[in-house]
Amino acid sequence: MADIPSTGHVGETGARRFAMTGDDVGARSAAFVAFAREEARAGRKIVALYPAWRATDARKAVDFARGSLRTDHIAGISVDLSPLALSLIADQLAFLAPYVPPGMVAALSAELPKHLLAGAWLRTVSGLSTLPTSLGQHMGSYAPTVSFLAYCAPSAQVSRLRASDMITELPFRPVQPVQLLCSTPDPSITRVFDENLPQAIQPVATRSLPVQPLGSAYWGTTKYVEFVALSAHPQALAYAAGALSASECTWCGESVAATPCPFCGGDASGPPVRADHPASAPTARNATGPRSVGERTAPAAVAPNGQGLTPGPLPSPETAFGARLPGAAPPGTGAATPWTPSPWSASARDAPPRNDGRSAAPGPDASTAAPATGRHTGPARGRRQPFAAPADHRAPEPVRPPEVPADPDGLPRPESPRTYSR
């Protein structure tokens, strides 16, 4: 979602481009909203990439599309890369989209730049605002023989170009064989670049591409040579896709590699999706088929689609509460065991007073005398209690509530509520 043409390096496969040009926000968003409407009606999800340093119009277009279509199948992903690197990443994601789910495509937008060496040779950094620079580097821009190497991938940094330390100061070296893509608005200034960086990288092929329209806006000058060094190994993209650890979003069910989910924004993630999971029958949630076109079966080297979750059995009382509940069946049996309370469940002080002033003996609960069938038949009669109170034991006098004073007219006043506790 920017004026970033395709590099053509991936071949005929390429991401759909939206230049975001127009007099107002509505005109700049119209083409993307129309595209999103067609894709949403077809049941496909959309991963929209836009540069982080030019994100205002793109973010508004994504929000307007999500709101007008009332769908969360549109994910807006900001990528902090130079125009040439962002163009290459977009085409690589379009190439991988038929083999990985949409959530993994969004995650790969942050993983693929880790496998590139992207940046530019700059004559000056006085106008560079997209990368961190120091005061000494700004002062060195006024020296006639000083130049810089600015990297945006795999990490953002700016260093002074020194031919003697060129090989050792490279922040990253792609897996051999390496291809080098470069572009510049002024071909007459490439001598310093050609004498240093290609000798350090040792590419098997070098391609000169047309200049990106937003290159000068990103690098802050027209005296630059933008480059991207990438691995040309046949399994390079599969290795990058396999480096991600996916899990299923518990809200929308999409396979994601990080939280929040790029589609629904959920912060919770389910169990990890393993590549060695065997294929299982579709669950109730995904029985109608795949959720999008991008959820087809992937090769073994590419991150596969996530499997649905199957609800498990309810937890047993031992698992839920740490101990077996009254009436719960013991582990491994199907019948419930009658619960027999302790004979000391009632004490002499809790027993009701008898007519002769002595306390009743604390006997077993009524459920103790029930037969083994588990049916309640009442307490046993004519049986001697197993425990008897001492003969000289006297129960305390019953506590009688205080008398309620009456009003002068003879009517009793309502008693204030009380709280009793043992």
Number of C-alpha atoms within 10 A of each C-alpha: 24 20 16 24 22 24 22 13 15 14 11 9 15 21 21 14 18 20 15 21 15 11 8 10 15 15 13 19 24 18 16 22 20 11 14 22 15 11 15 17 10 11 13 17 23 21 22 22 25 25 20 16 15 17 18 12 19 27 20 16 24 21 17 17 22 19 11 10 16 9 14 18 21 23 22 22 21 19 19 20 26 28 26 28 25 23 24 24 27 23 22 22 23 17 17 22 21 17 21 25 27 30 28 29 25 25 21 23 20 15 18 22 23 16 20 22 24 28 29 25 24 25 23 25 24 17 13 18 13 17 16 10 16 11 8 8 18 15 12 18 18 14 11 9 8 15 23 20 24 25 24 21 23 20 17 16 15 21 14 16 21 14 13 9 10 16 15 9 13 14 13 17 17 19 15 15 14 18 20 22 21 19 21 23 17 12 11 8 14 15 9 14 20 11 11 16 20 15 12 16 20 14 20 13 12 15 11 12 17 13 20 21 15 17 22 18 18 19 27 18 16 15 20 27 25 28 26 21 25 23 21 18 15 9 12 17 21 16 16 18 22 16 14 17 17 26 24 25 26 16 14 15 21 24 28 28 23 20 13 14 25 24 22 17 14 14 13 14 22 15 11 16 20 15 17 8 10 8 7 9 11 15 14 10 12 14 11 9 10 14 18 17 16 21 19 16 14 16 11 11 14 21 26 25 25 21 22 18 16 12 7 6 6 8 9 16 16 14 10 10 10 9 11 15 13 13 12 18 17 15 10 6 9 9 10 12 14 18 13 15 13 11 14 12 11 14 14 19 14 13 14 14 17 10 8 7 14 19 22 19 18 20 21 19 17 14 18 19 16 17 13 10 7 12 10 13 11 13 14 14 8 6 8 9 12 10 12 12 15 10 8 7 11 16 17 11 9 9 6 6 6 6 8 10 12 11 9 7 6 8 9 12 10 9 9 5 5 5 4 4 3 3
